[in-house]
Amino acid sequence: MDYMESQKLICVDDLPSIEEYLRSFQESGNEDVREVEFRVKNIHGQWWWVKARGKVFKRNAGGKVTQIISIIQDWSQKKEAEEKKQENEFMQALLQKKDEFMSVASHELKTPITTIKASLQVLQRQVERQVDESILLVFIKRAILQINKLSTLIGDLMDNTKIQSGKLRLDISSCTMDEIIADSILHGFNLENIIIENTVTEPVEVDRIRIEQVLTNYISNAIKYSPGSDKILLRVNTEGDSVKVSVRDFGIGIAREKTPYVFDRFFRVNEASTQFSGLGLGLYISAEIINLHQGRYGVESEEGKGSTFWFSVPFKHQPTNESSM
Ligand code: ADP
């Protein structure tokens, strides 16, 4: 059977490697053994892995290879074992990633619970002793702060599940970025540290709660990753038919090679992950929210100097199949 005829029995995906195998003999010495694995059709019409091992058999007067000799072996069991091994390794890596995430998530959830429990125990003792109410307030505030942290963490975990199952939906209404900024800042940030440089009053069609969530995430990251500085600059601009919001901080910044990954799910900059708490979900969720608005997002950063996280959304919302009015 010639090569053209045999092509009908060879899996089309493997033809390039067979062609490479045949071509390679032109450059090989007479004693070199070349190998290739490919699928052929058996008499029942099923694909079946074989391995060919070949050597140069004849050359013409000019030294060009004219014939090769190949031994073909059944390779299906070896291939199956190899594929199973790869599948197992992939599953193991996946399980390890899941375990790592579970360990980070349980640590993140446990820390605030420990503080809340301690605050409530102190409160209980103080109430029993009927101490001054102003002391009680310190512990109540501490517990509320930690409950807010817990509720954000649980919210992020729930949003992640919604995104994975394609169930994150938008509730679009008309409002101004000013209103969203005001709501977001009222979230408990220290107003003195946030400088609003510019603003846009034109109404925008967005999911107000979700855009507030993105902004709150950018601002809380700007605070969290700026231990030595408390100044944050907030800027709102018009860019064509979109409104762009930028949050600039003067904190630890991000190394240039890491910036393309910060919006990826579970990505945390290694050097920062031990020092700062987090699940690596906030920016991923923010990116998904902006995508649903058919907007854009990004970051410019310099390690040691600070970062500017930004997003832009069109003034007029254009519904897609994924989002709903
Ligand atoms: P988290 O803060 O929970 O780890 P995010 O998804 O919000 O998760 O952020 C992903 C990673 O991006 C963070 O772990 C951090 O390493 C980096 N990052 C985010 N915002 C900033 C910032 N303003 N400055 C420096 N690094 C940042």
Boltz pocket constraint, residues with backbone or C-beta under 6 A from the ligand:
constraints:
  - pocket:
      binder: B
      contacts: [[A, 217], [A, 218], [A, 221], [A, 222], [A, 225], [A, 249], [A, 251], [A, 252], [A, 253], [A, 254], [A, 262], [A, 264], [A, 267], [A, 268], [A, 269], [A, 270], [A, 272], [A, 273], [A, 277], [A, 278], [A, 279], [A, 280], [A, 281], [A, 282], [A, 283], [A, 284], [A, 307]]
      max_distance: 6.0
